[in-house]
Amino acid sequence: MTFPLGLPLGLIAGGGIMPLRVADAARRAGRPVFAVLVEGFADPREWAAWPHEVVRLGAIGRMLGLLRRAGARQLVLAGRVKRPSLFSLGLDGEGVRLMARVGRRALFGGDDALLTAIVTVLREEGFEPLGAQQVFAELLMEAGCPTRAQPDAEALEDIRRGIAVARQLGAADAGQGCVVQQGLVLALEAIEGTDAMLARAGELRREGPGGVLVKLVKPAQSKLVDLPAIGPDTIRAAAAAGLRGIAVEARRNGHVGTIVLDRDATISEADAAGLFLLAMDADQILKEGISP
């Protein structure tokens, strides 16, 4: 489904800078934007330059109604939103109808199961969901290590271990990352998020070379929402935890990979902290570790 560029891009925006970056990229491409800001997460003061409305999370019918009236048919879901208990969501009438179509298995499953079902329902409602990276291509990195620090053989072994662990974690729809130091898994990411996981890893670190954060796209997840993401704050948290580097999934298949927010600032933070930032082809990294 394709719509003329003159039609507004709809944004359902949570917290953080990613929705703003997407809105700015759309505007630079000549695309008008209408944003629905999730109450308590997106800051309306940051959205003064764009038409927007603030809507509570459970008012799904109101969200979709506003997007329709604005003429938005393509839409992006972006930004941080803490997943609430279903019982505290306070769904409006339309929300109850739509959530019934999402299904019990998705509602009580992991984030990917829920978000994939939501994307399906949005399509059925006449919208075309887009990934943030489809609007702002610079969110994804090509393979390479742009930092002054580079991973050595020990770090690459930790990365290989992290890839195997993160893939298992992702297959269970539980999280997207882990921290490995000297072959030991210090922490797994779950609902607490990356920064909290890094703080926990810092308390468990061993003497010697620091650990590595590995972030991967879940094997079966929707590529339109909730891709793994890092930014300057992640670098600072990794440095505070005593890590030596971060390995993320490079762009593959056009629009799949780990989102890197404010790439230049992220690389600068890594250089200042002496950390490496590796954008990798995970399959290739694993292959290189196999002796002939």
Solvent accessible surface area in square Angstrom, and as a share of the most:
residue,aa,sasa,rsa
1,M,138,0.61
2,T,122,0.71
3,F,42,0.17
4,P,92,0.58
5,L,126,0.63
6,G,60,0.58
7,L,63,0.31
8,P,27,0.17
9,L,1,0.00
10,G,0,0.00
11,L,0,0.00
12,I,22,0.11
13,A,0,0.00
14,G,3,0.03
15,G,9,0.08
16,G,27,0.26
17,I,60,0.31
18,M,30,0.13
19,P,0,0.00
20,L,24,0.12
21,R,80,0.29
22,V,0,0.00
23,A,0,0.00
24,D,48,0.25
25,A,8,0.06
26,A,3,0.02
27,R,113,0.41
28,R,155,0.57
29,A,76,0.59
30,G,61,0.58
31,R,21,0.08
32,P,61,0.38
33,V,7,0.04
34,F,25,0.10
35,A,0,0.00
36,V,0,0.00
37,L,0,0.00
38,V,3,0.02
39,E,98,0.44
40,G,76,0.73
41,F,74,0.31
42,A,8,0.06
43,D,41,0.21
44,P,58,0.36
45,R,204,0.74
46,E,90,0.40
47,W,4,0.01
48,A,90,0.70
49,A,66,0.51
50,W,28,0.10
51,P,85,0.54
52,H,57,0.25
53,E,69,0.31
54,V,56,0.32
55,V,4,0.02
56,R,106,0.39
57,L,51,0.25
58,G,1,0.01
59,A,8,0.06
60,I,29,0.15
61,G,16,0.16
62,R,111,0.40
63,M,10,0.04
64,L,3,0.01
65,G,16,0.15
66,L,19,0.10
67,L,0,0.00
68,R,83,0.30
69,R,175,0.64
70,A,33,0.25
71,G,23,0.22
72,A,0,0.00
73,R,72,0.26
74,Q,17,0.08
75,L,0,0.00
76,V,0,0.00
77,L,37,0.18
78,A,8,0.06
79,G,28,0.27
80,R,171,0.62
81,V,57,0.33
82,K,161,0.68
83,R,71,0.26
84,P,52,0.33
85,S,62,0.40
86,L,53,0.26
87,F,177,0.74
88,S,82,0.53
89,L,29,0.14
90,G,44,0.42
91,L,44,0.22
92,D,35,0.18
93,G,62,0.59
94,E,54,0.24
95,G,0,0.00
96,V,86,0.49
97,R,108,0.39
98,L,4,0.02
99,M,20,0.09
100,A,77,0.60
101,R,94,0.34
102,V,13,0.08
103,G,25,0.24
104,R,182,0.66
105,R,219,0.80
106,A,10,0.08
107,L,29,0.14
108,F,107,0.44
109,G,31,0.30
110,G,22,0.21
111,D,54,0.28
112,D,21,0.11
113,A,40,0.31
114,L,24,0.12
115,L,38,0.19
116,T,56,0.33
117,A,18,0.14
118,I,39,0.20
119,V,5,0.03
120,T,63,0.37
121,V,10,0.06
122,L,11,0.05
123,R,124,0.45
124,E,111,0.50
125,E,34,0.15
126,G,33,0.32
127,F,1,0.00
128,E,32,0.14
129,P,5,0.03
130,L,23,0.12
131,G,0,0.00
132,A,4,0.03
133,Q,3,0.01
134,Q,72,0.32
135,V,38,0.22
136,F,31,0.13
137,A,46,0.36
138,E,99,0.44
139,L,3,0.01
140,L,2,0.01
141,M,9,0.04
142,E,108,0.49
143,A,72,0.56
144,G,33,0.32
145,C,30,0.18
146,P,64,0.40
147,T,5,0.03
148,R,184,0.67
149,A,32,0.25
150,Q,102,0.46
151,P,25,0.16
152,D,64,0.33
153,A,78,0.61
154,E,99,0.45
155,A,0,0.00
156,L,43,0.21
157,E,99,0.44
158,D,6,0.03
159,I,0,0.00
160,R,37,0.13
161,R,114,0.42
162,G,0,0.00
163,I,0,0.00
164,A,51,0.40
165,V,26,0.15
166,A,3,0.03
167,R,79,0.29
168,Q,134,0.59
169,L,23,0.12
170,G,5,0.05
171,A,73,0.57
172,A,74,0.57
173,D,32,0.17
174,A,49,0.38
175,G,7,0.07
176,Q,18,0.08
177,G,0,0.00
178,C,0,0.00
179,V,0,0.00
180,V,0,0.00
181,Q,1,0.01
182,Q,86,0.38
183,G,32,0.31
184,L,87,0.43
185,V,51,0.30
186,L,16,0.08
187,A,6,0.05
188,L,74,0.37
189,E,13,0.06
190,A,53,0.41
191,I,150,0.76
192,E,66,0.30
193,G,25,0.24
194,T,20,0.11
195,D,75,0.39
196,A,47,0.36
197,M,0,0.00
198,L,0,0.00
199,A,63,0.49
200,R,92,0.33
201,A,0,0.00
202,G,17,0.16
203,E,147,0.66
204,L,81,0.40
205,R,123,0.45
206,R,122,0.44
207,E,163,0.73
208,G,57,0.55
209,P,59,0.37
210,G,14,0.14
211,G,2,0.02
212,V,0,0.00
213,L,0,0.00
214,V,0,0.00
215,K,5,0.02
216,L,6,0.03
217,V,8,0.04
218,K,11,0.05
219,P,75,0.47
220,A,90,0.70
221,Q,7,0.03
222,S,17,0.11
223,K,62,0.26
224,L,29,0.14
225,V,8,0.05
226,D,69,0.36
227,L,13,0.06
228,P,1,0.01
229,A,34,0.27
230,I,3,0.02
231,G,7,0.07
232,P,21,0.13
233,D,87,0.45
234,T,11,0.06
235,I,1,0.00
236,R,115,0.42
237,A,24,0.18
238,A,0,0.00
239,A,38,0.30
240,A,83,0.64
241,A,4,0.03
242,G,27,0.26
243,L,12,0.06
244,R,55,0.20
245,G,0,0.00
246,I,0,0.00
247,A,0,0.00
248,V,1,0.00
249,E,13,0.06
250,A,5,0.04
251,R,61,0.22
252,R,89,0.33
253,N,128,0.65
254,G,39,0.37
255,H,75,0.33
256,V,11,0.06
257,G,0,0.00
258,T,1,0.00
259,I,4,0.02
260,V,2,0.01
261,L,28,0.14
262,D,48,0.25
263,R,74,0.27
264,D,116,0.60
265,A,45,0.35
266,T,0,0.00
267,I,29,0.15
268,S,68,0.44
269,E,48,0.22
270,A,0,0.00
271,D,29,0.15
272,A,89,0.69
273,A,45,0.35
274,G,50,0.48
275,L,6,0.03
276,F,5,0.02
277,L,0,0.00
278,L,19,0.09
279,A,1,0.01
280,M,4,0.02
281,D,76,0.40
282,A,4,0.03
283,D,91,0.47
284,Q,80,0.36
285,I,17,0.09
286,L,52,0.26
287,K,137,0.58
288,E,104,0.47
289,G,37,0.36
290,I,131,0.66
291,S,94,0.61
292,P,182,1.15
